[in-house]
Structures are given as C-alpha cells and as structure tokens.
Amino acid sequence: MCSTATVEAPAPARFLTVGQVSKLTGVAVQTLNNWRSTRLAGPPWLKLSGRFVRYERAAVEAWLASRTVTPDR
C-alpha cells in the first residue's frame, strides 16, 4: 500500500543575501553594494556585524512596489 502524503513547499526565507536580492531584482551584486556604500539608493538592508549584510524579503518587495511607474493615459 502506498500513502500519498502532501509535501508542502518550504516557506520563503525572511532574510535574503545580496546574491538572492540580485537574482530577485535583476540588479547586479556590485550595484547593490555601491548603493549600500553611498546610502542613496536601493532597498533597505540589515548590517548584522562587520560585512554580514542581509535584506528583509518584505522590505525588498515593498521597495520594488514603490518603484512601479504607471504611465499617463
């Protein structure tokens, strides 16, 4: 007898690495690094210690949504 257990997909990670944000947004890692160093652009980030940087997924998604441009009609 074979049981059919439902396998749930893992929940998306709450915190993302610079590489993951790069893949999600299509923005190069170096560009994200430059934005962080100038503090003038890009999604908000967390600096946990030294060079240990993470982005909160919800903050990145909100940042992306805030960049939506609706054309004038």
PyMOL Python script that loads the backbone (N, CA, C, O; Angstrom):
from pymol import cmd

cmd.read_pdbstr("""\
ATOM      1  N   MET A   1       0.845  -1.172   0.000  1.00  0.00           N
ATOM      2  CA  MET A   1       0.000   0.000   0.000  1.00  0.00           C
ATOM      3  C   MET A   1       0.892   1.238   0.000  1.00  0.00           C
ATOM      4  O   MET A   1       1.887   1.293   0.723  1.00  0.00           O
ATOM      5  N   CYS A   2       0.546   2.192  -0.781  1.00  0.00           N
ATOM      6  CA  CYS A   2       1.348   3.404  -0.933  1.00  0.00           C
ATOM      7  C   CYS A   2       0.554   4.593  -0.391  1.00  0.00           C
ATOM      8  O   CYS A   2      -0.591   4.814  -0.787  1.00  0.00           O
ATOM      9  N   SER A   3       1.156   5.343   0.499  1.00  0.00           N
ATOM     10  CA  SER A   3       0.448   6.515   1.014  1.00  0.00           C
ATOM     11  C   SER A   3       0.833   7.739   0.193  1.00  0.00           C
ATOM     12  O   SER A   3       1.959   7.853  -0.291  1.00  0.00           O
ATOM     13  N   THR A   4      -0.105   8.630   0.051  1.00  0.00           N
ATOM     14  CA  THR A   4       0.142   9.860  -0.705  1.00  0.00           C
ATOM     15  C   THR A   4       0.173  11.024   0.271  1.00  0.00           C
ATOM     16  O   THR A   4      -0.845  11.671   0.515  1.00  0.00           O
ATOM     17  N   ALA A   5       1.325  11.278   0.815  1.00  0.00           N
ATOM     18  CA  ALA A   5       1.496  12.389   1.754  1.00  0.00           C
ATOM     19  C   ALA A   5       1.649  13.678   0.964  1.00  0.00           C
ATOM     20  O   ALA A   5       2.312  13.721  -0.073  1.00  0.00           O
ATOM     21  N   THR A   6       1.033  14.707   1.470  1.00  0.00           N
ATOM     22  CA  THR A   6       1.158  16.009   0.840  1.00  0.00           C
ATOM     23  C   THR A   6       2.465  16.653   1.282  1.00  0.00           C
ATOM     24  O   THR A   6       2.742  16.763   2.476  1.00  0.00           O
ATOM     25  N   VAL A   7       3.254  17.070   0.323  1.00  0.00           N
ATOM     26  CA  VAL A   7       4.526  17.739   0.621  1.00  0.00           C
ATOM     27  C   VAL A   7       4.332  19.224   0.376  1.00  0.00           C
ATOM     28  O   VAL A   7       4.005  19.654  -0.731  1.00  0.00           O
ATOM     29  N   GLU A   8       4.540  19.992   1.423  1.00  0.00           N
ATOM     30  CA  GLU A   8       4.400  21.442   1.294  1.00  0.00           C
ATOM     31  C   GLU A   8       5.734  22.053   0.914  1.00  0.00           C
ATOM     32  O   GLU A   8       6.789  21.609   1.367  1.00  0.00           O
ATOM     33  N   ALA A   9       5.675  23.073   0.080  1.00  0.00           N
ATOM     34  CA  ALA A   9       6.896  23.792  -0.283  1.00  0.00           C
ATOM     35  C   ALA A   9       7.387  24.560   0.940  1.00  0.00           C
ATOM     36  O   ALA A   9       6.580  25.051   1.729  1.00  0.00           O
ATOM     37  N   PRO A  10       8.698  24.666   1.099  1.00  0.00           N
ATOM     38  CA  PRO A  10       9.206  25.418   2.244  1.00  0.00           C
ATOM     39  C   PRO A  10       8.824  26.893   2.133  1.00  0.00           C
ATOM     40  O   PRO A  10       8.723  27.439   1.035  1.00  0.00           O
ATOM     41  N   ALA A  11       8.618  27.515   3.263  1.00  0.00           N
ATOM     42  CA  ALA A  11       8.297  28.943   3.273  1.00  0.00           C
ATOM     43  C   ALA A  11       9.499  29.720   2.760  1.00  0.00           C
ATOM     44  O   ALA A  11      10.639  29.349   3.038  1.00  0.00           O
ATOM     45  N   PRO A  12       9.258  30.795   2.012  1.00  0.00           N
ATOM     46  CA  PRO A  12      10.390  31.585   1.539  1.00  0.00           C
ATOM     47  C   PRO A  12      11.151  32.174   2.725  1.00  0.00           C
ATOM     48  O   PRO A  12      10.562  32.507   3.753  1.00  0.00           O
ATOM     49  N   ALA A  13      12.435  32.295   2.568  1.00  0.00           N
ATOM     50  CA  ALA A  13      13.277  32.834   3.631  1.00  0.00           C
ATOM     51  C   ALA A  13      12.903  34.279   3.921  1.00  0.00           C
ATOM     52  O   ALA A  13      12.612  35.053   3.009  1.00  0.00           O
ATOM     53  N   ARG A  14      12.915  34.632   5.199  1.00  0.00           N
ATOM     54  CA  ARG A  14      12.591  36.009   5.594  1.00  0.00           C
ATOM     55  C   ARG A  14      13.737  36.958   5.245  1.00  0.00           C
ATOM     56  O   ARG A  14      13.510  38.110   4.877  1.00  0.00           O
ATOM     57  N   PHE A  15      14.955  36.465   5.363  1.00  0.00           N
ATOM     58  CA  PHE A  15      16.125  37.300   5.098  1.00  0.00           C
ATOM     59  C   PHE A  15      16.864  36.786   3.873  1.00  0.00           C
ATOM     60  O   PHE A  15      17.004  35.578   3.683  1.00  0.00           O
ATOM     61  N   LEU A  16      17.334  37.705   3.049  1.00  0.00           N
ATOM     62  CA  LEU A  16      17.982  37.362   1.790  1.00  0.00           C
ATOM     63  C   LEU A  16      19.418  37.866   1.773  1.00  0.00           C
ATOM     64  O   LEU A  16      19.741  38.893   2.369  1.00  0.00           O
ATOM     65  N   THR A  17      20.270  37.124   1.079  1.00  0.00           N
ATOM     66  CA  THR A  17      21.642  37.572   0.866  1.00  0.00           C
ATOM     67  C   THR A  17      21.664  38.579  -0.281  1.00  0.00           C
ATOM     68  O   THR A  17      20.670  38.767  -0.983  1.00  0.00           O
ATOM     69  N   VAL A  18      22.806  39.217  -0.453  1.00  0.00           N
ATOM     70  CA  VAL A  18      22.960  40.164  -1.563  1.00  0.00           C
ATOM     71  C   VAL A  18      22.754  39.435  -2.892  1.00  0.00           C
ATOM     72  O   VAL A  18      22.116  39.970  -3.799  1.00  0.00           O
ATOM     73  N   GLY A  19      23.285  38.231  -3.011  1.00  0.00           N
ATOM     74  CA  GLY A  19      23.113  37.454  -4.239  1.00  0.00           C
ATOM     75  C   GLY A  19      21.659  37.121  -4.524  1.00  0.00           C
ATOM     76  O   GLY A  19      21.216  37.170  -5.672  1.00  0.00           O
ATOM     77  N   GLN A  20      20.923  36.784  -3.484  1.00  0.00           N
ATOM     78  CA  GLN A  20      19.497  36.473  -3.664  1.00  0.00           C
ATOM     79  C   GLN A  20      18.711  37.709  -4.080  1.00  0.00           C
ATOM     80  O   GLN A  20      17.815  37.625  -4.919  1.00  0.00           O
ATOM     81  N   VAL A  21      19.046  38.860  -3.494  1.00  0.00           N
ATOM     82  CA  VAL A  21      18.372  40.109  -3.882  1.00  0.00           C
ATOM     83  C   VAL A  21      18.713  40.451  -5.327  1.00  0.00           C
ATOM     84  O   VAL A  21      17.863  40.931  -6.077  1.00  0.00           O
ATOM     85  N   SER A  22      19.953  40.202  -5.710  1.00  0.00           N
ATOM     86  CA  SER A  22      20.365  40.439  -7.091  1.00  0.00           C
ATOM     87  C   SER A  22      19.521  39.611  -8.051  1.00  0.00           C
ATOM     88  O   SER A  22      19.041  40.132  -9.058  1.00  0.00           O
ATOM     89  N   LYS A  23      19.334  38.332  -7.751  1.00  0.00           N
ATOM     90  CA  LYS A  23      18.525  37.462  -8.612  1.00  0.00           C
ATOM     91  C   LYS A  23      17.059  37.894  -8.624  1.00  0.00           C
ATOM     92  O   LYS A  23      16.405  37.863  -9.666  1.00  0.00           O
ATOM     93  N   LEU A  24      16.549  38.297  -7.460  1.00  0.00           N
ATOM     94  CA  LEU A  24      15.144  38.692  -7.351  1.00  0.00           C
ATOM     95  C   LEU A  24      14.860  39.977  -8.128  1.00  0.00           C
ATOM     96  O   LEU A  24      13.813  40.100  -8.763  1.00  0.00           O
ATOM     97  N   THR A  25      15.792  40.934  -8.077  1.00  0.00           N
ATOM     98  CA  THR A  25      15.560  42.246  -8.674  1.00  0.00           C
ATOM     99  C   THR A  25      16.165  42.419 -10.058  1.00  0.00           C
ATOM    100  O   THR A  25      15.753  43.298 -10.815  1.00  0.00           O
ATOM    101  N   GLY A  26      17.147  41.577 -10.393  1.00  0.00           N
ATOM    102  CA  GLY A  26      17.846  41.756 -11.663  1.00  0.00           C
ATOM    103  C   GLY A  26      18.907  42.837 -11.592  1.00  0.00           C
ATOM    104  O   GLY A  26      19.435  43.256 -12.623  1.00  0.00           O
ATOM    105  N   VAL A  27      19.227  43.294 -10.393  1.00  0.00           N
ATOM    106  CA  VAL A  27      20.249  44.320 -10.181  1.00  0.00           C
ATOM    107  C   VAL A  27      21.550  43.613  -9.809  1.00  0.00           C
ATOM    108  O   VAL A  27      21.546  42.717  -8.965  1.00  0.00           O
ATOM    109  N   ALA A  28      22.646  44.002 -10.421  1.00  0.00           N
ATOM    110  CA  ALA A  28      23.935  43.362 -10.171  1.00  0.00           C
ATOM    111  C   ALA A  28      24.347  43.494  -8.705  1.00  0.00           C
ATOM    112  O   ALA A  28      24.032  44.486  -8.047  1.00  0.00           O
ATOM    113  N   VAL A  29      25.055  42.482  -8.205  1.00  0.00           N
ATOM    114  CA  VAL A  29      25.553  42.498  -6.826  1.00  0.00           C
ATOM    115  C   VAL A  29      26.391  43.756  -6.598  1.00  0.00           C
ATOM    116  O   VAL A  29      26.245  44.421  -5.573  1.00  0.00           O
ATOM    117  N   GLN A  30      27.264  44.082  -7.544  1.00  0.00           N
ATOM    118  CA  GLN A  30      28.121  45.260  -7.386  1.00  0.00           C
ATOM    119  C   GLN A  30      27.296  46.540  -7.279  1.00  0.00           C
ATOM    120  O   GLN A  30      27.647  47.442  -6.519  1.00  0.00           O
ATOM    121  N   THR A  31      26.214  46.622  -8.026  1.00  0.00           N
ATOM    122  CA  THR A  31      25.340  47.800  -7.939  1.00  0.00           C
ATOM    123  C   THR A  31      24.695  47.877  -6.560  1.00  0.00           C
ATOM    124  O   THR A  31      24.635  48.956  -5.970  1.00  0.00           O
ATOM    125  N   LEU A  32      24.216  46.761  -6.043  1.00  0.00           N
ATOM    126  CA  LEU A  32      23.642  46.745  -4.692  1.00  0.00           C
ATOM    127  C   LEU A  32      24.694  47.175  -3.670  1.00  0.00           C
ATOM    128  O   LEU A  32      24.400  47.946  -2.757  1.00  0.00           O
ATOM    129  N   ASN A  33      25.917  46.675  -3.827  1.00  0.00           N
ATOM    130  CA  ASN A  33      26.998  47.069  -2.920  1.00  0.00           C
ATOM    131  C   ASN A  33      27.280  48.562  -3.010  1.00  0.00           C
ATOM    132  O   ASN A  33      27.484  49.218  -1.988  1.00  0.00           O
ATOM    133  N   ASN A  34      27.292  49.104  -4.223  1.00  0.00           N
ATOM    134  CA  ASN A  34      27.520  50.543  -4.406  1.00  0.00           C
ATOM    135  C   ASN A  34      26.399  51.356  -3.774  1.00  0.00           C
ATOM    136  O   ASN A  34      26.655  52.360  -3.110  1.00  0.00           O
ATOM    137  N   TRP A  35      25.165  50.928  -3.977  1.00  0.00           N
ATOM    138  CA  TRP A  35      24.038  51.637  -3.387  1.00  0.00           C
ATOM    139  C   TRP A  35      24.150  51.662  -1.871  1.00  0.00           C
ATOM    140  O   TRP A  35      23.881  52.683  -1.238  1.00  0.00           O
ATOM    141  N   ARG A  36      24.549  50.529  -1.288  1.00  0.00           N
ATOM    142  CA  ARG A  36      24.701  50.488   0.177  1.00  0.00           C
ATOM    143  C   ARG A  36      25.814  51.417   0.636  1.00  0.00           C
ATOM    144  O   ARG A  36      25.671  52.104   1.648  1.00  0.00           O
ATOM    145  N   SER A  37      26.916  51.442  -0.095  1.00  0.00           N
ATOM    146  CA  SER A  37      28.054  52.258   0.346  1.00  0.00           C
ATOM    147  C   SER A  37      27.748  53.744   0.261  1.00  0.00           C
ATOM    148  O   SER A  37      28.259  54.525   1.063  1.00  0.00           O
ATOM    149  N   THR A  38      26.918  54.150  -0.706  1.00  0.00           N
ATOM    150  CA  THR A  38      26.570  55.573  -0.822  1.00  0.00           C
ATOM    151  C   THR A  38      25.343  55.936   0.008  1.00  0.00           C
ATOM    152  O   THR A  38      25.108  57.106   0.313  1.00  0.00           O
ATOM    153  N   ARG A  39      24.560  54.910   0.370  1.00  0.00           N
ATOM    154  CA  ARG A  39      23.319  55.097   1.147  1.00  0.00           C
ATOM    155  C   ARG A  39      22.306  56.018   0.458  1.00  0.00           C
ATOM    156  O   ARG A  39      21.475  56.640   1.121  1.00  0.00           O
ATOM    157  N   LEU A  40      22.378  56.100  -0.858  1.00  0.00           N
ATOM    158  CA  LEU A  40      21.497  56.995  -1.604  1.00  0.00           C
ATOM    159  C   LEU A  40      20.422  56.258  -2.400  1.00  0.00           C
ATOM    160  O   LEU A  40      19.488  56.882  -2.903  1.00  0.00           O
ATOM    161  N   ALA A  41      20.546  54.946  -2.518  1.00  0.00           N
ATOM    162  CA  ALA A  41      19.584  54.203  -3.343  1.00  0.00           C
ATOM    163  C   ALA A  41      19.490  52.778  -2.843  1.00  0.00           C
ATOM    164  O   ALA A  41      20.253  52.347  -1.978  1.00  0.00           O
ATOM    165  N   GLY A  42      18.537  52.056  -3.408  1.00  0.00           N
ATOM    166  CA  GLY A  42      18.404  50.636  -3.130  1.00  0.00           C
ATOM    167  C   GLY A  42      17.460  50.329  -1.987  1.00  0.00           C
ATOM    168  O   GLY A  42      17.010  51.215  -1.260  1.00  0.00           O
ATOM    169  N   PRO A  43      17.175  49.041  -1.854  1.00  0.00           N
ATOM    170  CA  PRO A  43      16.282  48.604  -0.777  1.00  0.00           C
ATOM    171  C   PRO A  43      16.977  48.692   0.583  1.00  0.00           C
ATOM    172  O   PRO A  43      18.205  48.636   0.656  1.00  0.00           O
ATOM    173  N   PRO A  44      16.204  48.827   1.651  1.00  0.00           N
ATOM    174  CA  PRO A  44      16.805  48.866   2.992  1.00  0.00           C
ATOM    175  C   PRO A  44      17.474  47.530   3.320  1.00  0.00           C
ATOM    176  O   PRO A  44      17.047  46.479   2.842  1.00  0.00           O
ATOM    177  N   TRP A  45      18.520  47.583   4.135  1.00  0.00           N
ATOM    178  CA  TRP A  45      19.260  46.383   4.484  1.00  0.00           C
ATOM    179  C   TRP A  45      19.546  46.339   5.967  1.00  0.00           C
ATOM    180  O   TRP A  45      19.386  47.328   6.682  1.00  0.00           O
ATOM    181  N   LEU A  46      19.970  45.175   6.413  1.00  0.00           N
ATOM    182  CA  LEU A  46      20.359  44.965   7.802  1.00  0.00           C
ATOM    183  C   LEU A  46      21.854  44.679   7.817  1.00  0.00           C
ATOM    184  O   LEU A  46      22.333  43.825   7.072  1.00  0.00           O
ATOM    185  N   LYS A  47      22.580  45.383   8.653  1.00  0.00           N
ATOM    186  CA  LYS A  47      24.005  45.099   8.828  1.00  0.00           C
ATOM    187  C   LYS A  47      24.133  44.441  10.186  1.00  0.00           C
ATOM    188  O   LYS A  47      24.105  45.111  11.219  1.00  0.00           O
ATOM    189  N   LEU A  48      24.273  43.128  10.177  1.00  0.00           N
ATOM    190  CA  LEU A  48      24.252  42.359  11.411  1.00  0.00           C
ATOM    191  C   LEU A  48      25.581  42.429  12.139  1.00  0.00           C
ATOM    192  O   LEU A  48      25.602  42.481  13.368  1.00  0.00           O
ATOM    193  N   SER A  49      26.691  42.431  11.413  1.00  0.00           N
ATOM    194  CA  SER A  49      28.012  42.630  12.002  1.00  0.00           C
ATOM    195  C   SER A  49      29.032  42.719  10.886  1.00  0.00           C
ATOM    196  O   SER A  49      28.941  41.992   9.897  1.00  0.00           O
ATOM    197  N   GLY A  50      29.980  43.585  11.035  1.00  0.00           N
ATOM    198  CA  GLY A  50      31.035  43.712  10.028  1.00  0.00           C
ATOM    199  C   GLY A  50      30.478  43.799   8.629  1.00  0.00           C
ATOM    200  O   GLY A  50      29.787  44.756   8.280  1.00  0.00           O
ATOM    201  N   ARG A  51      30.782  42.795   7.832  1.00  0.00           N
ATOM    202  CA  ARG A  51      30.328  42.763   6.441  1.00  0.00           C
ATOM    203  C   ARG A  51      29.140  41.837   6.250  1.00  0.00           C
ATOM    204  O   ARG A  51      28.790  41.510   5.116  1.00  0.00           O
ATOM    205  N   PHE A  52      28.516  41.411   7.334  1.00  0.00           N
ATOM    206  CA  PHE A  52      27.393  40.477   7.281  1.00  0.00           C
ATOM    207  C   PHE A  52      26.117  41.269   7.039  1.00  0.00           C
ATOM    208  O   PHE A  52      25.547  41.846   7.965  1.00  0.00           O
ATOM    209  N   VAL A  53      25.667  41.292   5.769  1.00  0.00           N
ATOM    210  CA  VAL A  53      24.521  42.094   5.345  1.00  0.00           C
ATOM    211  C   VAL A  53      23.395  41.171   4.889  1.00  0.00           C
ATOM    212  O   VAL A  53      23.630  40.183   4.194  1.00  0.00           O
ATOM    213  N   ARG A  54      22.188  41.501   5.283  1.00  0.00           N
ATOM    214  CA  ARG A  54      21.004  40.780   4.822  1.00  0.00           C
ATOM    215  C   ARG A  54      19.922  41.793   4.486  1.00  0.00           C
ATOM    216  O   ARG A  54      19.923  42.921   4.981  1.00  0.00           O
ATOM    217  N   TYR A  55      19.006  41.366   3.639  1.00  0.00           N
ATOM    218  CA  TYR A  55      17.852  42.170   3.265  1.00  0.00           C
ATOM    219  C   TYR A  55      16.607  41.425   3.717  1.00  0.00           C
ATOM    220  O   TYR A  55      16.510  40.211   3.538  1.00  0.00           O
ATOM    221  N   GLU A  56      15.667  42.133   4.293  1.00  0.00           N
ATOM    222  CA  GLU A  56      14.408  41.502   4.666  1.00  0.00           C
ATOM    223  C   GLU A  56      13.539  41.409   3.406  1.00  0.00           C
ATOM    224  O   GLU A  56      13.327  42.402   2.710  1.00  0.00           O
ATOM    225  N   ARG A  57      13.048  40.214   3.130  1.00  0.00           N
ATOM    226  CA  ARG A  57      12.275  39.985   1.902  1.00  0.00           C
ATOM    227  C   ARG A  57      11.122  40.988   1.760  1.00  0.00           C
ATOM    228  O   ARG A  57      10.924  41.552   0.683  1.00  0.00           O
ATOM    229  N   ALA A  58      10.371  41.211   2.828  1.00  0.00           N
ATOM    230  CA  ALA A  58       9.225  42.126   2.764  1.00  0.00           C
ATOM    231  C   ALA A  58       9.673  43.542   2.415  1.00  0.00           C
ATOM    232  O   ALA A  58       8.975  44.247   1.685  1.00  0.00           O
ATOM    233  N   ALA A  59      10.832  43.970   2.928  1.00  0.00           N
ATOM    234  CA  ALA A  59      11.338  45.315   2.641  1.00  0.00           C
ATOM    235  C   ALA A  59      11.759  45.426   1.176  1.00  0.00           C
ATOM    236  O   ALA A  59      11.538  46.457   0.541  1.00  0.00           O
ATOM    237  N   VAL A  60      12.361  44.371   0.643  1.00  0.00           N
ATOM    238  CA  VAL A  60      12.760  44.383  -0.772  1.00  0.00           C
ATOM    239  C   VAL A  60      11.517  44.420  -1.655  1.00  0.00           C
ATOM    240  O   VAL A  60      11.474  45.166  -2.633  1.00  0.00           O
ATOM    241  N   GLU A  61      10.512  43.626  -1.320  1.00  0.00           N
ATOM    242  CA  GLU A  61       9.281  43.618  -2.107  1.00  0.00           C
ATOM    243  C   GLU A  61       8.568  44.967  -2.029  1.00  0.00           C
ATOM    244  O   GLU A  61       8.026  45.432  -3.031  1.00  0.00           O
ATOM    245  N   ALA A  62       8.559  45.599  -0.862  1.00  0.00           N
ATOM    246  CA  ALA A  62       7.950  46.929  -0.727  1.00  0.00           C
ATOM    247  C   ALA A  62       8.734  47.958  -1.541  1.00  0.00           C
ATOM    248  O   ALA A  62       8.149  48.831  -2.183  1.00  0.00           O
ATOM    249  N   TRP A  63      10.060  47.847  -1.506  1.00  0.00           N
ATOM    250  CA  TRP A  63      10.908  48.765  -2.284  1.00  0.00           C
ATOM    251  C   TRP A  63      10.612  48.616  -3.768  1.00  0.00           C
ATOM    252  O   TRP A  63      10.485  49.611  -4.482  1.00  0.00           O
ATOM    253  N   LEU A  64      10.503  47.373  -4.236  1.00  0.00           N
ATOM    254  CA  LEU A  64      10.173  47.139  -5.645  1.00  0.00           C
ATOM    255  C   LEU A  64       8.802  47.730  -5.991  1.00  0.00           C
ATOM    256  O   LEU A  64       8.651  48.383  -7.024  1.00  0.00           O
ATOM    257  N   ALA A  65       7.814  47.506  -5.137  1.00  0.00           N
ATOM    258  CA  ALA A  65       6.464  48.030  -5.385  1.00  0.00           C
ATOM    259  C   ALA A  65       6.459  49.553  -5.440  1.00  0.00           C
ATOM    260  O   ALA A  65       5.696  50.150  -6.199  1.00  0.00           O
ATOM    261  N   SER A  66       7.307  50.174  -4.638  1.00  0.00           N
ATOM    262  CA  SER A  66       7.349  51.644  -4.617  1.00  0.00           C
ATOM    263  C   SER A  66       7.976  52.211  -5.888  1.00  0.00           C
ATOM    264  O   SER A  66       7.876  53.409  -6.152  1.00  0.00           O
ATOM    265  N   ARG A  67       8.618  51.353  -6.669  1.00  0.00           N
ATOM    266  CA  ARG A  67       9.254  51.794  -7.916  1.00  0.00           C
ATOM    267  C   ARG A  67       8.333  51.621  -9.127  1.00  0.00           C
ATOM    268  O   ARG A  67       8.724  51.939 -10.250  1.00  0.00           O
ATOM    269  N   THR A  68       7.132  51.128  -8.909  1.00  0.00           N
ATOM    270  CA  THR A  68       6.203  50.905 -10.016  1.00  0.00           C
ATOM    271  C   THR A  68       5.781  52.239 -10.607  1.00  0.00           C
ATOM    272  O   THR A  68       5.376  53.156  -9.893  1.00  0.00           O
ATOM    273  N   VAL A  69       5.883  52.327 -11.909  1.00  0.00           N
ATOM    274  CA  VAL A  69       5.502  53.543 -12.623  1.00  0.00           C
ATOM    275  C   VAL A  69       4.274  53.223 -13.459  1.00  0.00           C
ATOM    276  O   VAL A  69       4.273  52.275 -14.245  1.00  0.00           O
ATOM    277  N   THR A  70       3.235  54.019 -13.284  1.00  0.00           N
ATOM    278  CA  THR A  70       2.016  53.862 -14.071  1.00  0.00           C
ATOM    279  C   THR A  70       2.025  54.928 -15.155  1.00  0.00           C
ATOM    280  O   THR A  70       2.078  56.117 -14.842  1.00  0.00           O
ATOM    281  N   PRO A  71       1.974  54.529 -16.426  1.00  0.00           N
ATOM    282  CA  PRO A  71       2.009  55.523 -17.493  1.00  0.00           C
ATOM    283  C   PRO A  71       0.755  56.402 -17.496  1.00  0.00           C
ATOM    284  O   PRO A  71      -0.346  55.949 -17.182  1.00  0.00           O
ATOM    285  N   ASP A  72       0.953  57.644 -17.850  1.00  0.00           N
ATOM    286  CA  ASP A  72      -0.183  58.556 -18.019  1.00  0.00           C
ATOM    287  C   ASP A  72      -0.965  58.129 -19.249  1.00  0.00           C
ATOM    288  O   ASP A  72      -0.394  57.755 -20.274  1.00  0.00           O
ATOM    289  N   ARG A  73      -2.246  58.191 -19.128  1.00  0.00           N
ATOM    290  CA  ARG A  73      -3.086  57.792 -20.278  1.00  0.00           C
ATOM    291  C   ARG A  73      -3.946  58.917 -20.716  1.00  0.00           C
ATOM    292  O   ARG A  73      -4.717  58.771 -21.665  1.00  0.00           O
TER     293      ARG A  73
END
""", "prot")
cmd.dss("prot")
cmd.show_as("cartoon", "prot")
cmd.util.cbc("prot")
cmd.orient("prot")
